């Protein structure tokens, strides 16, 4: 399996550095949602496909990336 490499250099786990605020999808009760900038294209695509996410983290090149998906739309 290919190791995911993102653009988070020297960003510690738990840090909110290198995030972007995206316009929240229509199903969200928020106006904007912050996500790691390197995951923003994938998260936008999931939202466009109607997938509801519960959170995400790129892993900052230290851990495997995760995306939480809501099983109950």
N, C-alpha and C positions, 0 to 999 in steps of 0.2 A: 504494500500500500504506500502511495506517495505521501510524504510528509507535507502538510500544509505549511506554507511560509507566507506570513503577512508582512505588512509594512510597519509593524509595531517594534521599533528598536528602542531598547532601554525603557519600556513601559512596564512597570511592575504589575503583577497580578493584583486585582482589586482597584486599580487606578481607573479613573474616568478620562484620562488623557487620550487623545487621538479618536474622539468620538464626534459624530455628526448628528444633528437633530433633523430627523425626517418628518415630513408631513405624515401624520398618523392616518392609518386606513380608516375607512368609514365605520367599521365595526368597533373601533376603539372609542373610549370615552375621553381620550386625551386629544390635544391639538397636535402635539409633536412628541416624538419618541426618539431618545438618543440611543444610537447603536455604534459599535466599533466601525470606524470608517471603512476598513477593509472588507467588512461583511455587508455593507449597505447595499451593494448591487443584488446580492443574493436575498437579503431580507425584503427589499422592494419587490423582487420577482415573486417571492412566496406570497406577499400581500396581494399582488396583482392577480395571482392564481386563486385567491380566496383562502389561503392558508393563514390561520390565526396563530401568531407566535406568542410565547410567554416570556421570552428573554433570549439573549444570545451573548456569546463571548468568543472572540477569536483565539483566546489562549495566550496571546502576547508572545508567541514563539516559545512558550514554556510548557503549555498544556495543550491537549487536543481541543480544537474548536467545538462549541456546542450551539445548538439552536433548540430552544424549547418550543414544542408544537402543542397546541391545544387540541385535545381529542374530542372535546365537546363544543361544537360550533354554536 
